Amino acid sequence: MRVLFATYDGLLAGPGRAQSIPYVRALREVGHEFCMLSYESPERLADAPSVRAVEAALDGVPWTRLTWRRSALRDFAAGLRGLRRAASEHAAELVHARGYVPAFLASRLGLPFLFDMRGFWPDERADGGLWRRGGVSYRIWKRIERRLCRDAQAIVVLTERARDELRRLNLAPREASIHVIPTCADLDRFRPLPASERVPEAAGPRRFVILGGTGTWYLGDEMLDLAARALSVDIDAEVHVLTTDDAEPIRAGLARRGVAEGRCVVRRVAHDDVPRWISGAVAGLVLVRPTWSKGASCPTKVAELLGCGVPLLVNRGVGDLDGLLADAGVAVVVESFDAPGYDAALADLVTLHAGAAAGGVSARCRSLAERELDVSRGAARYAAAYDVAGRER
């Protein structure tokens, strides 16, 4: 089909860059044709090299860029005009709406649309302290959420738990076509790299990695606590925080915890360079607030770390990770956010590495990523969702 792919996440950074483009490239290989529309921050739109890199990655796919105004209401008018123009110019037969705002706009085009809802966005904002449950914005978007689930030709969620909640809460009609597609990674790029192909900073001592966001949905203080504890136990280790967040509070937080400047790296890393930084790490720290809304979450960094052969230090209650990682020999659960809990997890991590069978823990991480979190697998599931939506036209 001819698909208009509209995303509120953007393509210049973050999840949109990491996921949307690899999916579109994979779906083009099986015959679908695309045009893209994304909301981008003014700062990123002004970064000409980044814009050129995305254009090159899209390989000729038409791309409409809208300026993100940091308000869903302010984004509506420009978004509706942009979607109508793009749909008309490219004779779109289906809108793949990634996020609530594009889905709301797509529902007004008169075209079939796939509601790629990702998670429960109003509840994520409430759990993150951005909205108040019972407030006007929350109540409006919960009503819109129900209508979008009713009107979409297909719905995509990231976890089995999210699908079950849609059914339990009657947010989606009984006959709705709901597809579970976990967050995947391009495993051709996210693969274990030998020391000779890593950046110089990643070729030295043992490294613990904090990748991506550290605020809002993530337990930032707890990840720094755990990293500091790991470095106090392993005197040869370093912690690398690879994030677009403000570096100074992170450096200051590590310093308060007794981490010497020479034992930590805090910096922004281009997405294409991430495998060169994380390959060979002892573990990736992924501690997420275990709220109700996070039952619908599947962090991008999980697929990227596992794809590069890096085991995880995680907490319980996040999406389907408890089931995905159970007994796979690729992760250690941090049971409590205190010194005894951290020490127990770090001891289990040592055992995980020491007890690895032939091929080691890195090979197990990679194998799990290939089975469950490869973008080619996710693209096949999206193609099935497109088929369902196409039959509803």
C-alpha positions as CSV (number, residue, x, y, z in Angstrom):
1,M,0.0,0.0,0.0
2,R,0.9,3.7,-0.2
3,V,1.4,4.6,3.4
4,L,1.6,8.0,5.1
5,F,3.8,7.5,8.2
6,A,3.1,10.3,10.7
7,T,5.1,10.4,14.0
8,Y,5.0,12.8,17.0
9,D,8.3,11.5,18.2
10,G,10.3,13.1,15.4
11,L,12.9,11.5,13.2
12,L,16.0,13.6,14.1
13,A,16.6,12.0,17.5
14,G,15.3,9.6,20.1
15,P,12.8,6.8,19.5
16,G,11.7,8.1,16.2
17,R,15.2,8.0,14.8
18,A,15.9,4.7,16.3
19,Q,12.8,2.9,15.3
20,S,10.7,4.6,12.6
21,I,13.3,4.8,9.9
22,P,14.5,1.1,10.3
23,Y,10.8,-0.1,10.2
24,V,10.1,2.0,7.1
25,R,13.2,0.7,5.3
26,A,12.2,-2.9,6.1
27,L,8.6,-2.4,5.0
28,R,9.7,-0.8,1.7
29,E,11.6,-4.0,1.0
30,V,8.3,-6.0,1.0
31,G,6.6,-3.5,-1.4
32,H,5.0,-0.8,0.7
33,E,5.5,2.8,-0.5
34,F,5.9,5.6,2.1
35,C,5.9,9.3,2.7
36,M,6.8,10.6,6.1
37,L,5.6,13.4,8.3
38,S,7.2,14.2,11.6
39,Y,7.1,16.9,14.3
40,E,10.6,18.1,15.2
41,S,11.9,20.6,17.8
42,P,13.1,23.9,16.4
43,E,16.6,23.2,17.8
44,R,16.9,19.9,15.9
45,L,15.5,21.4,12.7
46,A,18.3,24.0,12.8
47,D,20.9,21.2,12.9
48,A,21.6,20.9,9.2
49,P,23.9,17.9,9.4
50,S,21.3,15.9,11.3
51,V,18.6,16.8,8.8
52,R,20.8,15.7,5.9
53,A,21.6,12.4,7.7
54,V,17.9,11.6,8.1
55,E,17.3,12.5,4.5
56,A,20.0,10.1,3.4
57,A,18.7,7.4,5.7
58,L,15.2,7.8,4.2
59,D,16.7,7.2,0.7
60,G,14.3,9.3,-1.3
61,V,11.1,8.9,0.8
62,P,9.3,12.3,0.8
63,W,9.5,13.8,4.3
64,T,7.3,16.7,5.6
65,R,8.8,18.4,8.7
66,L,6.6,20.3,11.1
67,T,7.8,22.4,14.0
68,W,6.9,20.9,17.4
69,R,5.3,23.7,19.6
70,R,5.5,21.7,22.9
71,S,1.7,21.7,23.0
72,A,-0.6,19.1,21.4
73,L,-3.3,21.7,20.9
74,R,-1.0,24.1,19.2
75,D,0.2,21.3,16.9
76,F,-3.2,20.4,15.6
77,A,-3.8,23.0,12.9
78,A,-0.4,22.7,11.2
79,G,-0.6,18.9,11.6
80,L,-3.9,18.6,10.0
81,R,-2.9,20.8,7.0
82,G,0.4,18.8,6.7
83,L,-1.3,15.4,6.8
84,R,-3.9,16.5,4.3
85,R,-1.3,17.8,1.9
86,A,1.0,14.8,2.2
87,A,-1.9,12.3,1.9
88,S,-3.1,14.1,-1.3
89,E,0.3,14.5,-2.9
90,H,1.2,10.9,-2.4
91,A,-2.2,9.3,-2.9
92,A,-2.0,7.6,0.5
93,E,-4.2,4.6,1.1
94,L,-3.4,4.2,4.8
95,V,-2.1,6.4,7.6
96,H,0.4,4.8,10.1
97,A,-0.1,7.2,13.0
98,R,2.6,6.8,15.6
99,G,1.3,8.5,18.7
100,Y,-1.9,10.0,19.9
101,V,-1.7,13.4,18.2
102,P,-1.1,12.0,14.7
103,A,-3.8,9.4,15.2
104,F,-6.3,12.1,16.3
105,L,-5.4,14.1,13.1
106,A,-5.5,10.9,10.9
107,S,-9.0,10.1,12.2
108,R,-10.2,13.4,10.4
109,L,-8.7,12.6,7.0
110,G,-11.3,10.0,5.9
111,L,-8.6,7.4,5.4
112,P,-8.0,4.1,7.2
113,F,-5.5,4.5,9.9
114,L,-3.3,2.3,12.1
115,F,-3.2,3.6,15.7
116,D,0.4,2.9,16.8
117,M,-0.4,4.0,20.3
118,R,2.9,2.7,21.9
119,G,1.8,3.2,25.5
120,F,-1.0,4.8,27.4
121,W,0.1,8.4,26.8
122,P,-2.3,10.3,29.1
123,D,-1.4,8.0,31.9
124,E,2.3,8.2,31.2
125,R,2.0,12.0,31.5
126,A,0.1,11.7,34.7
127,D,2.6,9.1,36.1
128,G,5.4,11.4,35.1
129,G,3.9,14.4,37.0
130,L,3.2,16.3,33.8
131,W,-0.6,16.1,34.1
132,R,-3.0,15.5,36.9
133,R,-5.4,12.6,36.8
134,G,-8.8,14.2,36.8
135,G,-7.4,17.3,35.1
136,V,-8.9,18.7,31.9
137,S,-6.1,17.6,29.6
138,Y,-6.1,14.1,31.1
139,R,-9.8,13.6,30.8
140,I,-10.0,15.0,27.2
141,W,-7.2,12.6,26.0
142,K,-8.7,9.6,27.8
143,R,-11.9,10.3,25.8
144,I,-9.9,10.7,22.6
145,E,-8.0,7.5,23.4
146,R,-11.2,5.5,23.5
147,R,-12.5,7.0,20.3
148,L,-9.2,6.3,18.5
149,C,-9.2,2.7,19.6
150,R,-12.8,2.4,18.3
151,D,-12.2,4.0,14.9
152,A,-8.7,2.6,14.0
153,Q,-8.6,-0.2,11.5
154,A,-5.7,-1.7,13.5
155,I,-4.0,-0.9,16.9
156,V,-0.4,-1.5,17.8
157,V,0.9,-1.8,21.4
158,L,4.3,-2.7,22.7
159,T,3.4,-5.3,25.2
160,E,1.0,-8.2,26.0
161,R,0.2,-6.4,29.2
162,A,-1.0,-3.3,27.2
163,R,-3.2,-5.5,25.0
164,D,-4.7,-7.2,28.1
165,E,-5.4,-3.8,29.7
166,L,-7.2,-2.6,26.5
167,R,-9.5,-5.6,26.7
168,R,-10.0,-5.4,30.5
169,L,-10.9,-1.8,30.5
170,N,-13.0,-2.0,27.4
171,L,-10.9,0.7,25.8
172,A,-11.0,-1.1,22.5
173,P,-14.0,-2.9,21.0
174,R,-14.0,-6.7,21.3
175,E,-13.6,-7.1,17.5
176,A,-10.6,-4.6,17.4
177,S,-7.5,-5.9,15.7
178,I,-4.7,-5.4,18.3
179,H,-1.1,-6.2,17.4
180,V,1.7,-6.6,19.9
181,I,5.0,-5.4,18.5
182,P,7.8,-4.8,21.1
183,T,10.4,-2.1,20.5
184,C,12.9,-3.5,18.2
185,A,16.4,-2.5,17.0
186,D,18.3,-2.7,13.7
187,L,20.5,-5.6,14.6
188,D,22.7,-5.1,11.6
189,R,24.0,-2.0,13.3
190,F,23.4,-2.9,16.9
191,R,25.7,-5.9,17.1
192,P,28.7,-6.8,19.4
193,L,31.8,-5.1,18.1
194,P,35.4,-6.2,18.9
195,A,37.6,-3.9,20.8
196,S,39.3,-2.8,17.6
197,E,36.0,-1.3,16.3
198,R,35.0,0.5,19.5
199,V,35.8,4.1,20.4
200,P,39.0,4.4,22.4
201,E,37.1,5.2,25.6
202,A,35.3,1.8,25.3
203,A,38.4,-0.3,24.8
204,G,39.8,0.0,28.3
205,P,38.5,-1.2,31.7
206,R,35.2,-2.7,32.7
207,R,32.3,-0.5,31.9
208,F,28.8,-0.1,33.3
209,V,26.5,1.8,30.8
210,I,23.5,4.1,31.3
211,L,22.1,4.6,27.8
212,G,19.5,7.2,26.8
213,G,17.1,9.1,29.1
214,T,17.6,9.4,32.8
215,G,14.6,11.5,33.8
216,T,10.8,11.4,33.9
217,W,10.1,7.7,33.4
218,Y,13.6,6.5,34.6
219,L,14.9,6.1,38.1
220,G,17.8,8.5,37.6
221,D,19.0,8.7,41.2
222,E,18.7,5.0,41.6
223,M,20.8,4.3,38.5
224,L,23.5,6.7,39.7
225,D,23.3,5.0,43.2
226,L,23.8,1.6,41.5
227,A,26.6,2.8,39.3
228,A,28.5,4.3,42.2
229,R,28.0,1.1,44.2
230,A,29.3,-1.0,41.3
231,L,32.4,1.2,41.0
232,S,33.1,1.0,44.8
233,V,33.0,-2.8,44.5
234,D,35.0,-3.1,41.2
235,I,38.0,-0.7,41.5
236,D,38.8,-1.2,37.8
237,A,35.4,-0.3,36.5
238,E,34.0,2.9,34.9
239,V,30.5,4.2,34.3
240,H,29.6,5.7,30.9
241,V,26.4,7.7,30.8
242,L,25.4,8.2,27.1
243,T,22.5,10.6,27.1
244,T,21.0,13.7,25.6
245,D,20.1,14.9,29.1
246,D,22.0,17.8,30.7
247,A,25.4,16.4,31.6
248,E,26.2,18.7,34.6
249,P,23.6,17.3,37.0
250,I,24.7,13.8,36.2
251,R,28.3,14.6,36.8
252,A,27.5,16.3,40.0
253,G,25.3,13.4,41.1
254,L,28.1,11.0,40.5
255,A,30.6,13.2,42.3
256,R,28.3,13.4,45.4
257,R,28.4,9.6,45.4
258,G,32.1,9.5,45.5
259,V,32.8,8.7,41.8
260,A,36.0,10.3,40.7
261,E,36.0,12.3,37.5
262,G,38.4,9.9,35.8
263,R,36.1,7.0,36.3
264,C,33.0,8.4,34.5
265,V,32.2,9.6,31.1
266,V,29.0,11.6,30.6
267,R,28.4,12.7,27.0
268,R,26.0,12.9,24.1
269,V,26.7,10.2,21.5
270,A,25.2,10.1,18.0
271,H,22.8,7.3,17.5
272,D,24.9,5.7,14.8
273,D,27.9,5.6,17.2
274,V,26.1,3.9,20.1
275,P,27.2,0.4,19.3
276,R,30.9,1.5,19.3
277,W,30.4,2.8,22.9
278,I,28.3,0.0,24.5
279,S,29.8,-3.1,23.0
280,G,31.7,-5.1,25.6
281,A,30.1,-3.4,28.6
282,V,29.7,-5.4,31.8
283,A,26.0,-4.4,32.0
284,G,23.5,-1.8,31.0
285,L,21.5,-0.2,33.8
286,V,17.8,0.1,32.9
287,L,15.7,1.1,36.0
288,V,12.3,2.4,35.1
289,R,9.5,3.7,37.3
290,P,7.2,0.7,37.7
291,T,3.9,2.6,37.3
292,W,0.7,1.3,35.8
293,S,1.4,3.1,32.5
294,K,4.8,1.5,32.2
295,G,3.2,-1.9,31.9
296,A,2.7,-0.8,28.3
297,S,6.4,0.2,27.9
298,C,9.3,-1.5,26.1
299,P,12.4,0.7,26.3
300,T,14.3,1.1,23.1
301,K,17.6,0.6,25.0
302,V,16.7,-2.9,25.9
303,A,16.8,-4.1,22.3
304,E,19.9,-2.0,21.6
305,L,21.9,-3.3,24.6
306,L,21.0,-6.9,24.1
307,G,21.7,-6.6,20.4
308,C,25.2,-5.5,21.2
309,G,25.6,-8.4,23.6
310,V,25.3,-6.4,26.8
311,P,23.4,-7.9,29.8
312,L,21.0,-5.8,31.8
313,L,20.5,-4.7,35.4
314,V,16.7,-4.1,35.6
315,N,13.8,-3.8,38.0
316,R,10.5,-5.6,37.9
317,G,7.2,-4.4,36.7
318,V,8.1,-2.8,33.3
319,G,6.2,-4.0,30.3
320,D,6.7,-7.6,29.4
321,L,10.4,-7.6,30.5
322,D,9.8,-9.9,33.5
323,G,8.6,-12.7,31.2
324,L,11.0,-11.9,28.3
325,L,14.1,-11.9,30.4
326,A,13.1,-14.7,32.9
327,D,15.5,-17.6,32.8
328,A,17.2,-16.3,29.7
329,G,20.5,-15.7,31.5
330,V,20.8,-12.1,30.1
331,A,19.7,-10.0,33.0
332,V,19.8,-9.5,36.8
333,V,16.9,-8.0,38.7
334,V,17.5,-5.3,41.2
335,E,15.0,-6.3,43.9
336,S,15.4,-3.2,46.2
337,F,16.9,0.3,45.7
338,D,19.2,0.3,48.7
339,A,22.8,-0.9,49.4
340,P,21.8,-4.6,50.2
341,G,19.7,-4.7,47.0
342,Y,22.5,-3.2,44.9
343,D,25.1,-5.5,46.4
344,A,23.0,-8.6,45.8
345,A,22.3,-7.6,42.1
346,L,26.0,-6.9,41.5
347,A,27.0,-10.3,43.1
348,D,24.4,-12.0,40.8
349,L,25.9,-10.2,37.8
350,V,29.4,-11.6,38.6
351,T,27.8,-15.0,38.8
352,L,26.0,-14.4,35.5
353,H,29.3,-13.7,33.8
354,A,31.3,-16.4,35.5
355,G,28.7,-19.1,34.9
356,A,28.2,-18.4,31.2
357,A,28.2,-21.5,29.1
358,A,30.0,-21.8,25.8
359,G,29.7,-18.6,23.8
360,G,29.2,-16.5,27.0
361,V,26.5,-14.1,28.2
362,S,27.1,-11.8,25.2
363,A,26.1,-14.6,22.9
364,R,22.9,-15.2,24.9
365,C,22.0,-11.6,24.8
366,R,22.4,-11.4,21.1
367,S,20.5,-14.6,20.6
368,L,17.5,-13.3,22.6
369,A,17.6,-10.0,20.6
370,E,17.6,-11.9,17.3
371,R,14.6,-14.0,18.4
372,E,12.4,-11.3,19.8
373,L,13.7,-7.8,19.1
374,D,15.0,-7.7,15.6
375,V,13.5,-4.9,13.4
376,S,12.9,-7.4,10.6
377,R,10.7,-9.4,13.0
378,G,8.9,-6.2,14.0
379,A,8.4,-5.1,10.4
380,A,6.8,-8.5,9.6
381,R,4.3,-7.8,12.4
382,Y,3.6,-4.3,11.0
383,A,3.1,-5.8,7.6
384,A,0.4,-8.1,9.0
385,A,-1.2,-5.1,10.7
386,Y,-1.2,-3.2,7.4
387,D,-2.9,-6.2,5.7
388,V,-5.7,-6.1,8.3
389,A,-6.1,-2.3,7.9
390,G,-6.1,-2.7,4.1
391,R,-8.9,-5.2,4.3
392,E,-11.0,-2.7,6.2
393,R,-10.7,0.0,3.5
